[in-house]
Amino acid sequence: MKKILGIIVLSLGLQNVNAQSFIQAYQTRAEQVTQTNITTNLQEFSNFGIKTTGSVNNTNALNWLKNKYASYGYSTSQIVEDPFSYTQGGNTINSKNLVITKTGTVYPNKFVIICGHFDSINGPGVNDNGSGTSIILEAARILKDVPTEYSIKFIHFSGEEQGLRGSTHYANTVAYQGTNRVLDIKLVFNLDQVGGKMGNNNNTIYCDEDMGGNPNNTAASVAATQELVTLTGLYSPLLTDIDEAEDTDYIPFELKGEVITGYFERIRSNYPHTANDTFANTDPVYIYKVGKASVGALQHFAVASTTILSTAENSVNQLEEISIYPNPAKDFLNLELPKTVKNFSFELINLPGQMIMKTENESKINISGIVKGVYLAKITANNHTVVRKVIIE
């Protein structure tokens, strides 16, 4: 997580600089990001608890990530653990980054890195940084079989909260060996704390811009961030603002002279690094929107195919259009489903995973007897399922 900054520069007017063109195929894939997957990933991430670097929970989260990539169809040769160690308080801490590589069709040895950390301190870290983690997973799932000219590395760093330990190790010993550049990196695109705070008007995302450090990459990084501003507007409903790049996992690469950019929440939550950085206090809808922007931008940076390859890429779960209101709710929940959905089931599930109630084909649901709290609403119809976060007051 980045420090609080004193320098903020508005991005007004940057949309016309190095303007990017809208590509329908990129939009189609950005629309494949689902609110259900984001919500499910956040809840599963939360269930691992405090993921302090070197802890059992940290290892369990790493294995969960590996299983996710395997379920998407990535091979064991593509999923690589990157171990590192450091000394803290006289103790040796051992941990691992996770690196997944998708090979490019034209420039297989030049890489776009999309990254974020999965460790946390003092709490489950659902915002910092389950939010970035969930988006990277969605991007990897959607782009698994999409040809890209440049190779992509999806990297989940550990040790960020202890001082960028994992990313520093990777930059200094894998990407570089001494002053020798081993990896030809086109861009490092980092996602950190993009979860928002529930109840805030989370409609704007910071695009991180390199304003210092190594002067050799400043101009190129500024240009990349200006592109990110435009891409965000093309492929998501989010507004943009510019923030200084600082204190997160792209910094070790910036110090090496690499081109960097990234996303960070605009209205800063006060929950990260506390026990309150929970699923209940995070805004999954905001993360979903950042996810769409990220998938659109990643395709641009890696130069994805502009041709839709299969009907699967055009298929969208119609249930994703469902509306649940009011939310928060007190006595009743209303479900507004697509007109094509006639038969459906509704389940209300508490955060430990217990089903509290189930209904069939009811669009107005009495919740007056349900204990106040945060729940998951699961709606199933036509072999499709959606999951939404619901607050009962």
BAMI-151818 format. One record per residue (C-alpha): residue number from 1; x, y, z; residue in three letters. Coordinates in Angstrom, 1 decimal. Layout:
+-----+--------+--------+--------+-----+
|   k |      x |      y |      z |   r |
+-----+--------+--------+--------+-----+
| NUM |      X |      Y |      Z | ALA |
...
+-----+--------+--------+--------+-----+
//
This chain:
+-----+--------+--------+--------+-----+
|   k |      x |      y |      z |   r |
+-----+--------+--------+--------+-----+
|   1 |    0.0 |    0.0 |    0.0 | MET |
|   2 |    1.2 |    3.5 |   -0.9 | LYS |
|   3 |    1.9 |    6.3 |    1.6 | LYS |
|   4 |   -0.4 |    9.3 |    1.7 | ILE |
|   5 |    0.8 |   11.7 |   -0.9 | LEU |
|   6 |    1.1 |   15.4 |   -0.9 | GLY |
|   7 |    1.3 |   15.8 |   -4.7 | ILE |
|   8 |   -1.7 |   15.2 |   -6.8 | ILE |
|   9 |   -2.1 |   16.3 |  -10.4 | VAL |
|  10 |   -5.5 |   16.2 |  -12.1 | LEU |
|  11 |   -5.7 |   14.3 |  -15.4 | SER |
|  12 |   -7.9 |   16.8 |  -17.1 | LEU |
|  13 |   -7.1 |   17.2 |  -20.7 | GLY |
|  14 |   -4.9 |   14.1 |  -20.9 | LEU |
|  15 |   -7.5 |   12.1 |  -22.7 | GLN |
|  16 |   -6.5 |   13.7 |  -25.9 | ASN |
|  17 |   -2.8 |   13.0 |  -25.5 | VAL |
|  18 |   -1.6 |    9.8 |  -27.2 | ASN |
|  19 |   -5.3 |    9.0 |  -27.6 | ALA |
|  20 |   -6.1 |    5.3 |  -28.0 | GLN |
|  21 |   -8.7 |    4.0 |  -30.4 | SER |
|  22 |  -11.7 |    2.0 |  -29.2 | PHE |
|  23 |  -11.4 |   -1.7 |  -30.2 | ILE |
|  24 |  -14.6 |   -3.7 |  -30.1 | GLN |
|  25 |  -12.9 |   -7.0 |  -29.3 | ALA |
|  26 |  -11.2 |   -5.4 |  -26.3 | TYR |
|  27 |  -14.5 |   -4.1 |  -25.1 | GLN |
|  28 |  -16.1 |   -7.5 |  -25.6 | THR |
|  29 |  -13.4 |   -9.1 |  -23.4 | ARG |
|  30 |  -13.6 |   -6.4 |  -20.8 | ALA |
|  31 |  -17.2 |   -7.2 |  -20.5 | GLU |
|  32 |  -16.3 |  -10.8 |  -19.7 | GLN |
|  33 |  -15.2 |   -9.6 |  -16.2 | VAL |
|  34 |  -18.0 |  -10.6 |  -13.9 | THR |
|  35 |  -19.2 |   -9.2 |  -10.7 | GLN |
|  36 |  -19.8 |  -12.8 |   -9.5 | THR |
|  37 |  -16.1 |  -13.8 |  -10.0 | ASN |
|  38 |  -14.9 |  -10.6 |   -8.4 | ILE |
|  39 |  -17.1 |  -11.1 |   -5.4 | THR |
|  40 |  -16.3 |  -14.8 |   -5.0 | THR |
|  41 |  -12.6 |  -14.2 |   -5.3 | ASN |
|  42 |  -12.7 |  -11.5 |   -2.6 | LEU |
|  43 |  -14.7 |  -13.7 |   -0.3 | GLN |
|  44 |  -12.3 |  -16.7 |   -0.8 | GLU |
|  45 |   -9.3 |  -14.4 |   -0.3 | PHE |
|  46 |  -10.8 |  -13.1 |    2.9 | SER |
|  47 |  -11.3 |  -16.6 |    4.3 | ASN |
|  48 |   -7.5 |  -17.1 |    4.5 | PHE |
|  49 |   -7.4 |  -14.4 |    7.2 | GLY |
|  50 |   -4.2 |  -12.4 |    7.9 | ILE |
|  51 |   -1.7 |  -13.4 |    5.2 | LYS |
|  52 |    1.5 |  -12.1 |    6.9 | THR |
|  53 |    4.5 |  -12.9 |    4.7 | THR |
|  54 |    6.0 |  -16.3 |    5.7 | GLY |
|  55 |    2.9 |  -17.4 |    7.6 | SER |
|  56 |    0.8 |  -20.5 |    7.0 | VAL |
|  57 |   -2.1 |  -18.3 |    5.8 | ASN |
|  58 |    0.2 |  -16.7 |    3.3 | ASN |
|  59 |    1.2 |  -20.1 |    1.9 | THR |
|  60 |   -2.4 |  -21.2 |    1.8 | ASN |
|  61 |   -3.3 |  -18.1 |   -0.2 | ALA |
|  62 |   -0.4 |  -18.9 |   -2.6 | LEU |
|  63 |   -1.7 |  -22.4 |   -3.1 | ASN |
|  64 |   -5.2 |  -21.0 |   -3.7 | TRP |
|  65 |   -3.8 |  -18.8 |   -6.4 | LEU |
|  66 |   -2.0 |  -21.7 |   -8.1 | LYS |
|  67 |   -5.2 |  -23.8 |   -8.1 | ASN |
|  68 |   -7.1 |  -20.9 |   -9.7 | LYS |
|  69 |   -4.7 |  -20.7 |  -12.5 | TYR |
|  70 |   -4.8 |  -24.5 |  -13.0 | ALA |
|  71 |   -8.6 |  -24.3 |  -13.2 | SER |
|  72 |   -8.3 |  -21.7 |  -15.9 | TYR |
|  73 |   -6.2 |  -24.1 |  -18.0 | GLY |
|  74 |   -2.7 |  -22.8 |  -17.4 | TYR |
|  75 |   -0.1 |  -25.6 |  -17.4 | SER |
|  76 |    2.3 |  -26.4 |  -14.6 | THR |
|  77 |    5.2 |  -25.1 |  -16.7 | SER |
|  78 |    3.4 |  -21.7 |  -16.9 | GLN |
|  79 |    2.8 |  -21.5 |  -13.1 | ILE |
|  80 |    6.1 |  -20.9 |  -11.4 | VAL |
|  81 |    6.9 |  -20.2 |   -7.7 | GLU |
|  82 |    9.6 |  -17.7 |   -7.1 | ASP |
|  83 |   11.0 |  -18.2 |   -3.5 | PRO |
|  84 |   12.8 |  -15.5 |   -1.6 | PHE |
|  85 |   13.9 |  -14.9 |    2.0 | SER |
|  86 |   14.9 |  -12.0 |    4.2 | TYR |
|  87 |   15.9 |  -11.3 |    7.7 | THR |
|  88 |   13.5 |   -9.5 |   10.1 | GLN |
|  89 |   14.1 |   -9.1 |   13.9 | GLY |
|  90 |   16.9 |  -11.6 |   13.7 | GLY |
|  91 |   14.6 |  -14.2 |   12.1 | ASN |
|  92 |   14.8 |  -15.5 |    8.5 | THR |
|  93 |   11.5 |  -15.2 |    6.7 | ILE |
|  94 |   10.8 |  -17.4 |    3.8 | ASN |
|  95 |    8.1 |  -16.7 |    1.2 | SER |
|  96 |    7.2 |  -17.0 |   -2.5 | LYS |
|  97 |    6.0 |  -14.9 |   -5.3 | ASN |
|  98 |    3.8 |  -16.6 |   -7.9 | LEU |
|  99 |    4.6 |  -16.0 |  -11.6 | VAL |
| 100 |    2.3 |  -17.1 |  -14.5 | ILE |
| 101 |    3.6 |  -16.6 |  -18.0 | THR |
| 102 |    1.5 |  -16.4 |  -21.2 | LYS |
| 103 |    3.7 |  -16.4 |  -24.3 | THR |
| 104 |    3.3 |  -13.7 |  -27.0 | GLY |
| 105 |    2.9 |  -14.5 |  -30.6 | THR |
| 106 |    5.2 |  -11.9 |  -32.1 | VAL |
| 107 |    7.5 |  -10.8 |  -29.3 | TYR |
| 108 |    7.7 |  -13.9 |  -27.0 | PRO |
| 109 |   10.8 |  -12.6 |  -25.2 | ASN |
| 110 |    9.4 |   -9.1 |  -24.4 | LYS |
| 111 |    7.0 |   -8.9 |  -21.4 | PHE |
| 112 |    4.1 |   -6.9 |  -20.1 | VAL |
| 113 |    3.9 |   -7.5 |  -16.3 | ILE |
| 114 |    0.6 |   -7.1 |  -14.5 | ILE |
| 115 |    1.2 |   -7.4 |  -10.8 | CYS |
| 116 |    0.0 |   -6.9 |   -7.3 | GLY |
| 117 |    0.7 |   -8.3 |   -3.8 | HIS |
| 118 |   -1.3 |  -10.9 |   -1.9 | PHE |
| 119 |    0.2 |  -10.6 |    1.6 | ASP |
| 120 |   -1.5 |   -8.6 |    4.3 | SER |
| 121 |   -0.9 |   -7.4 |    7.8 | ILE |
| 122 |   -3.2 |   -6.9 |   10.8 | ASN |
| 123 |   -6.3 |   -8.0 |    8.9 | GLY |
| 124 |   -7.4 |  -10.1 |    5.9 | PRO |
| 125 |   -6.5 |   -7.3 |    3.5 | GLY |
| 126 |   -9.5 |   -7.6 |    1.2 | VAL |
| 127 |   -8.9 |   -4.1 |   -0.1 | ASN |
| 128 |   -5.1 |   -4.1 |    0.3 | ASP |
| 129 |   -4.7 |   -6.2 |   -1.8 | ASN |
| 130 |   -7.4 |   -8.8 |   -2.4 | GLY |
| 131 |   -8.9 |   -6.2 |   -4.8 | SER |
| 132 |   -5.8 |   -6.2 |   -7.1 | GLY |
| 133 |   -5.4 |   -9.9 |   -6.7 | THR |
| 134 |   -9.0 |  -10.6 |   -7.8 | SER |
| 135 |   -8.6 |   -8.4 |  -10.9 | ILE |
| 136 |   -5.4 |  -10.1 |  -12.0 | ILE |
| 137 |   -7.1 |  -13.5 |  -11.7 | LEU |
| 138 |  -10.0 |  -12.3 |  -13.9 | GLU |
| 139 |   -7.6 |  -10.9 |  -16.5 | ALA |
| 140 |   -5.7 |  -14.1 |  -16.6 | ALA |
| 141 |   -8.9 |  -16.1 |  -17.0 | ARG |
| 142 |  -10.3 |  -14.0 |  -19.8 | ILE |
| 143 |   -7.1 |  -13.7 |  -21.8 | LEU |
| 144 |   -6.0 |  -17.3 |  -21.3 | LYS |
| 145 |   -6.6 |  -18.2 |  -25.0 | ASP |
| 146 |   -6.5 |  -14.8 |  -26.5 | VAL |
| 147 |   -3.3 |  -14.2 |  -28.7 | PRO |
| 148 |   -1.2 |  -11.3 |  -27.6 | THR |
| 149 |    1.8 |  -10.0 |  -29.5 | GLU |
| 150 |    3.8 |   -9.5 |  -26.3 | TYR |
| 151 |    4.1 |  -12.0 |  -23.6 | SER |
| 152 |    2.3 |  -11.4 |  -20.3 | ILE |
| 153 |    3.5 |  -12.2 |  -16.8 | LYS |
| 154 |    0.8 |  -12.3 |  -14.2 | PHE |
| 155 |    2.7 |  -11.8 |  -10.9 | ILE |
| 156 |    1.4 |  -12.1 |   -7.4 | HIS |
| 157 |    4.1 |  -10.7 |   -5.0 | PHE |
| 158 |    4.5 |  -11.5 |   -1.4 | SER |
| 159 |    6.3 |   -9.4 |    1.2 | GLY |
| 160 |    5.0 |   -6.0 |   -0.1 | GLU |
| 161 |    3.9 |   -5.0 |    3.4 | GLU |
| 162 |    7.4 |   -5.6 |    4.8 | GLN |
| 163 |    9.0 |   -3.2 |    2.4 | GLY |
| 164 |    8.4 |   -4.5 |   -1.2 | LEU |
| 165 |   10.4 |   -7.7 |   -0.4 | ARG |
| 166 |    9.0 |   -9.9 |   -3.1 | GLY |
| 167 |    9.1 |   -7.4 |   -5.9 | SER |
| 168 |   12.5 |   -6.2 |   -5.0 | THR |
| 169 |   13.8 |   -9.8 |   -5.1 | HIS |
| 170 |   12.2 |  -10.4 |   -8.4 | TYR |
| 171 |   13.5 |   -7.1 |  -10.0 | ALA |
| 172 |   17.0 |   -7.6 |   -8.6 | ASN |
| 173 |   17.6 |  -11.3 |   -9.2 | THR |
| 174 |   15.1 |  -12.5 |  -11.9 | VAL |
| 175 |   14.5 |   -9.4 |  -14.1 | ALA |
| 176 |   18.1 |   -8.3 |  -13.5 | TYR |
| 177 |   21.3 |   -9.9 |  -12.3 | GLN |
| 178 |   23.4 |   -7.1 |  -11.1 | GLY |
| 179 |   23.4 |   -4.6 |  -13.8 | THR |
| 180 |   22.6 |   -7.2 |  -16.5 | ASN |
| 181 |   19.0 |   -7.0 |  -17.7 | ARG |
| 182 |   17.7 |  -10.5 |  -18.1 | VAL |
| 183 |   14.0 |   -9.8 |  -18.8 | LEU |
| 184 |   13.1 |   -7.5 |  -21.7 | ASP |
| 185 |   10.2 |   -5.7 |  -20.0 | ILE |
| 186 |    7.8 |   -3.5 |  -22.0 | LYS |
| 187 |    5.8 |   -2.3 |  -19.1 | LEU |
| 188 |    5.0 |   -3.0 |  -15.4 | VAL |
| 189 |    1.3 |   -2.4 |  -14.6 | PHE |
| 190 |    0.6 |   -2.7 |  -10.9 | ASN |
| 191 |   -2.8 |   -3.0 |   -9.1 | LEU |
| 192 |   -2.8 |   -2.1 |   -5.4 | ASP |
| 193 |   -5.7 |   -1.1 |   -3.1 | GLN |
| 194 |   -8.4 |   -0.6 |   -5.7 | VAL |
| 195 |  -11.2 |   -1.8 |   -3.5 | GLY |
| 196 |  -12.8 |    1.4 |   -2.3 | GLY |
| 197 |  -14.7 |    1.9 |    0.9 | LYS |
| 198 |  -18.3 |    0.7 |    1.1 | MET |
| 199 |  -20.5 |    3.8 |    1.3 | GLY |
| 200 |  -18.2 |    6.1 |   -0.6 | ASN |
| 201 |  -18.9 |    7.5 |   -4.0 | ASN |
| 202 |  -16.3 |    5.3 |   -5.7 | ASN |
| 203 |  -16.5 |    6.5 |   -9.3 | ASN |
| 204 |  -12.9 |    7.6 |   -9.9 | THR |
| 205 |   -9.6 |    5.7 |  -10.1 | ILE |
| 206 |   -6.1 |    7.0 |   -9.7 | TYR |
| 207 |   -3.7 |    6.3 |  -12.6 | CYS |
| 208 |   -0.2 |    6.2 |  -11.1 | ASP |
| 209 |    2.4 |    8.3 |  -12.9 | GLU |
| 210 |    6.2 |    8.3 |  -12.5 | ASP |
| 211 |    7.2 |   11.7 |  -11.2 | MET |
| 212 |   10.7 |   11.0 |   -9.9 | GLY |
| 213 |   13.2 |    8.3 |   -9.2 | GLY |
| 214 |   15.2 |    7.1 |  -12.2 | ASN |
| 215 |   15.0 |    9.9 |  -14.8 | PRO |
| 216 |   15.7 |    7.5 |  -17.7 | ASN |
| 217 |   12.2 |    6.1 |  -17.7 | ASN |
| 218 |   10.1 |    9.2 |  -16.6 | THR |
| 219 |    9.0 |   10.3 |  -20.0 | ALA |
| 220 |    8.0 |    6.8 |  -21.2 | ALA |
| 221 |    6.2 |    6.1 |  -17.9 | SER |
| 222 |    4.3 |    9.4 |  -18.1 | VAL |
| 223 |    3.2 |    8.5 |  -21.7 | ALA |
| 224 |    2.1 |    5.0 |  -20.5 | ALA |
| 225 |    0.0 |    6.6 |  -17.7 | THR |
| 226 |   -1.6 |    9.0 |  -20.2 | GLN |
| 227 |   -2.5 |    6.0 |  -22.3 | GLU |
| 228 |   -4.0 |    4.3 |  -19.2 | LEU |
| 229 |   -6.2 |    7.4 |  -18.6 | VAL |
| 230 |   -7.6 |    7.1 |  -22.1 | THR |
| 231 |   -8.0 |    3.3 |  -21.9 | LEU |
| 232 |   -9.9 |    3.6 |  -18.6 | THR |
| 233 |  -12.4 |    5.8 |  -20.3 | GLY |
| 234 |  -12.8 |    3.5 |  -23.3 | LEU |
| 235 |  -13.4 |    0.3 |  -21.5 | TYR |
| 236 |  -15.0 |    1.2 |  -18.1 | SER |
| 237 |  -17.4 |    3.8 |  -16.7 | PRO |
| 238 |  -14.7 |    5.1 |  -14.3 | LEU |
| 239 |  -13.4 |    8.7 |  -14.2 | LEU |
| 240 |   -9.7 |    9.2 |  -13.8 | THR |
| 241 |   -7.2 |   11.3 |  -11.9 | ASP |
| 242 |   -3.4 |   11.2 |  -11.7 | ILE |
| 243 |   -1.5 |   10.2 |   -8.6 | ASP |
| 244 |    2.3 |   10.0 |   -8.0 | GLU |
| 245 |    3.8 |    6.5 |   -8.4 | ALA |
| 246 |    5.1 |    5.6 |   -4.9 | GLU |
| 247 |    5.7 |    2.8 |   -2.4 | ASP |
| 248 |    4.2 |   -0.2 |   -4.1 | THR |
| 249 |    5.4 |   -3.1 |   -6.2 | ASP |
| 250 |    6.3 |   -1.3 |   -9.4 | TYR |
| 251 |    9.0 |    0.8 |   -7.6 | ILE |
| 252 |   11.8 |   -1.8 |   -7.7 | PRO |
| 253 |   11.3 |   -1.9 |  -11.4 | PHE |
| 254 |   11.2 |    1.9 |  -11.7 | GLU |
| 255 |   14.5 |    2.1 |  -10.0 | LEU |
| 256 |   15.9 |   -0.2 |  -12.6 | LYS |
| 257 |   14.7 |    2.1 |  -15.4 | GLY |
| 258 |   11.6 |    0.2 |  -16.4 | GLU |
| 259 |    8.4 |    1.8 |  -17.6 | VAL |
| 260 |    5.7 |    1.7 |  -14.9 | ILE |
| 261 |    2.1 |    2.6 |  -14.3 | THR |
| 262 |   -0.8 |    1.3 |  -12.2 | GLY |
| 263 |   -4.2 |    1.8 |  -10.5 | TYR |
| 264 |   -4.9 |    3.0 |   -6.9 | PHE |
| 265 |   -8.3 |    4.0 |   -5.3 | GLU |
| 266 |   -9.1 |    7.7 |   -5.6 | ARG |
| 267 |  -11.1 |    8.0 |   -2.3 | ILE |
| 268 |   -8.7 |    6.5 |    0.2 | ARG |
| 269 |  -10.0 |    3.9 |    2.6 | SER |
| 270 |   -8.8 |    4.1 |    6.2 | ASN |
| 271 |   -9.2 |    0.4 |    6.8 | TYR |
| 272 |   -6.0 |   -1.1 |    5.2 | PRO |
| 273 |   -3.4 |   -2.4 |    7.7 | HIS |
| 274 |   -6.2 |   -2.9 |   10.2 | THR |
| 275 |   -8.5 |   -5.7 |   11.3 | ALA |
| 276 |  -11.3 |   -3.8 |    9.5 | ASN |
| 277 |   -9.9 |   -4.4 |    6.0 | ASP |
| 278 |  -12.7 |   -6.9 |    5.4 | THR |
| 279 |  -15.1 |   -8.0 |    2.7 | PHE |
| 280 |  -17.8 |   -6.1 |    4.5 | ALA |
| 281 |  -16.0 |   -2.8 |    4.2 | ASN |
| 282 |  -14.9 |   -3.1 |    0.6 | THR |
| 283 |  -16.9 |   -2.1 |   -2.5 | ASP |
| 284 |  -17.0 |   -5.1 |   -5.0 | PRO |
| 285 |  -18.8 |   -3.0 |   -7.6 | VAL |
| 286 |  -15.9 |   -0.6 |   -7.8 | TYR |
| 287 |  -13.4 |   -3.5 |   -8.1 | ILE |
| 288 |  -15.6 |   -4.9 |  -10.9 | TYR |
| 289 |  -15.3 |   -1.6 |  -12.8 | LYS |
| 290 |  -11.6 |   -1.4 |  -12.2 | VAL |
| 291 |  -11.4 |   -4.9 |  -13.5 | GLY |
| 292 |  -13.0 |   -4.0 |  -16.8 | LYS |
| 293 |  -10.6 |   -1.1 |  -17.1 | ALA |
| 294 |   -7.6 |   -3.3 |  -16.4 | SER |
| 295 |   -8.6 |   -6.0 |  -18.9 | VAL |
| 296 |   -9.1 |   -3.3 |  -21.6 | GLY |
| 297 |   -5.8 |   -1.7 |  -20.8 | ALA |
| 298 |   -3.8 |   -4.9 |  -20.6 | LEU |
| 299 |   -5.0 |   -5.9 |  -24.0 | GLN |
| 300 |   -3.7 |   -2.6 |  -25.4 | HIS |
| 301 |   -0.3 |   -2.8 |  -23.7 | PHE |
| 302 |    0.2 |   -6.5 |  -24.8 | ALA |
| 303 |   -1.4 |   -5.9 |  -28.2 | VAL |
| 304 |   -4.2 |   -8.5 |  -28.1 | ALA |
| 305 |   -5.9 |   -9.9 |  -31.1 | SER |
| 306 |   -8.6 |   -7.7 |  -32.5 | THR |
| 307 |  -10.6 |  -10.7 |  -33.7 | THR |
| 308 |  -13.1 |  -12.5 |  -31.6 | ILE |
| 309 |  -12.1 |  -16.1 |  -31.9 | LEU |
| 310 |  -15.1 |  -18.0 |  -30.6 | SER |
| 311 |  -18.7 |  -17.7 |  -29.6 | THR |
| 312 |  -17.5 |  -18.3 |  -26.0 | ALA |
| 313 |  -15.9 |  -14.8 |  -26.1 | GLU |
| 314 |  -19.2 |  -13.3 |  -27.0 | ASN |
| 315 |  -21.2 |  -15.3 |  -24.4 | SER |
| 316 |  -22.2 |  -13.3 |  -21.3 | VAL |
| 317 |  -24.1 |  -14.7 |  -18.4 | ASN |
| 318 |  -27.4 |  -12.8 |  -18.6 | GLN |
| 319 |  -27.8 |  -13.2 |  -14.9 | LEU |
| 320 |  -25.0 |  -10.7 |  -14.4 | GLU |
| 321 |  -27.5 |   -8.0 |  -15.3 | GLU |
| 322 |  -29.5 |   -8.7 |  -12.2 | ILE |
| 323 |  -30.3 |   -5.9 |   -9.8 | SER |
| 324 |  -30.8 |   -6.4 |   -6.1 | ILE |
| 325 |  -32.3 |   -3.5 |   -4.2 | TYR |
| 326 |  -32.4 |   -1.8 |   -1.8 | PRO |
| 327 |  -28.9 |   -2.5 |   -0.7 | ASN |
| 328 |  -28.5 |   -2.0 |    2.2 | PRO |
| 329 |  -31.9 |   -3.5 |    2.9 | ALA |
| 330 |  -34.1 |   -3.8 |    6.1 | LYS |
| 331 |  -37.3 |   -5.7 |    5.5 | ASP |
| 332 |  -37.4 |   -6.8 |    1.9 | PHE |
| 333 |  -35.0 |   -7.5 |   -1.0 | LEU |
| 334 |  -36.2 |   -7.0 |   -4.5 | ASN |
| 335 |  -34.7 |   -8.9 |   -7.4 | LEU |
| 336 |  -34.9 |   -7.6 |  -10.9 | GLU |
| 337 |  -33.9 |  -10.2 |  -13.4 | LEU |
| 338 |  -33.7 |  -10.3 |  -17.2 | PRO |
| 339 |  -37.1 |  -11.0 |  -18.8 | LYS |
| 340 |  -35.8 |  -14.3 |  -20.3 | THR |
| 341 |  -35.4 |  -15.7 |  -16.8 | VAL |
| 342 |  -38.5 |  -17.5 |  -15.6 | LYS |
| 343 |  -37.4 |  -20.0 |  -13.1 | ASN |
| 344 |  -34.7 |  -19.2 |  -10.5 | PHE |
| 345 |  -33.6 |  -19.9 |   -7.0 | SER |
| 346 |  -32.3 |  -17.4 |   -4.4 | PHE |
| 347 |  -30.0 |  -18.3 |   -1.5 | GLU |
| 348 |  -28.8 |  -16.0 |    1.3 | LEU |
| 349 |  -25.4 |  -17.2 |    2.6 | ILE |
| 350 |  -23.5 |  -15.8 |    5.6 | ASN |
| 351 |  -19.8 |  -15.1 |    5.3 | LEU |
| 352 |  -18.7 |  -18.4 |    7.0 | PRO |
| 353 |  -20.6 |  -20.1 |    4.1 | GLY |
| 354 |  -23.8 |  -21.2 |    5.8 | GLN |
| 355 |  -27.1 |  -21.0 |    3.9 | MET |
| 356 |  -29.5 |  -18.8 |    5.9 | ILE |
| 357 |  -32.5 |  -19.0 |    3.6 | MET |
| 358 |  -33.6 |  -20.2 |    0.2 | LYS |
| 359 |  -36.5 |  -19.3 |   -2.0 | THR |
| 360 |  -37.8 |  -20.3 |   -5.5 | GLU |
| 361 |  -39.1 |  -17.8 |   -8.1 | ASN |
| 362 |  -39.7 |  -15.0 |   -5.6 | GLU |
| 363 |  -38.7 |  -11.5 |   -6.7 | SER |
| 364 |  -39.6 |   -9.9 |   -3.4 | LYS |
| 365 |  -38.0 |  -11.6 |   -0.5 | ILE |
| 366 |  -38.8 |  -11.0 |    3.2 | ASN |
| 367 |  -35.6 |  -10.6 |    5.2 | ILE |
| 368 |  -37.2 |   -9.0 |    8.3 | SER |
| 369 |  -36.2 |  -11.9 |   10.5 | GLY |
| 370 |  -32.5 |  -12.0 |    9.3 | ILE |
| 371 |  -29.8 |  -10.8 |   11.7 | VAL |
| 372 |  -28.1 |   -7.6 |   10.6 | LYS |
| 373 |  -24.8 |   -8.1 |    8.8 | GLY |
| 374 |  -23.1 |   -8.8 |    5.4 | VAL |
| 375 |  -24.3 |  -11.7 |    3.3 | TYR |
| 376 |  -23.8 |  -13.2 |   -0.1 | LEU |
| 377 |  -26.9 |  -13.5 |   -2.3 | ALA |
| 378 |  -26.7 |  -16.4 |   -4.8 | LYS |
| 379 |  -29.1 |  -16.5 |   -7.7 | ILE |
| 380 |  -29.2 |  -19.6 |  -10.0 | THR |
| 381 |  -31.1 |  -20.0 |  -13.2 | ALA |
| 382 |  -30.6 |  -21.8 |  -16.5 | ASN |
| 383 |  -27.3 |  -23.4 |  -15.3 | ASN |
| 384 |  -25.9 |  -20.0 |  -14.5 | HIS |
| 385 |  -25.1 |  -18.5 |  -11.1 | THR |
| 386 |  -24.4 |  -15.0 |   -9.9 | VAL |
| 387 |  -23.2 |  -13.8 |   -6.5 | VAL |
| 388 |  -23.7 |  -10.4 |   -5.0 | ARG |
| 389 |  -22.8 |   -8.8 |   -1.7 | LYS |
| 390 |  -25.9 |   -7.8 |    0.4 | VAL |
| 391 |  -26.0 |   -5.7 |    3.5 | ILE |
| 392 |  -29.0 |   -6.2 |    5.9 | ILE |
| 393 |  -29.6 |   -3.4 |    8.4 | GLU |
+-----+--------+--------+--------+-----+
//
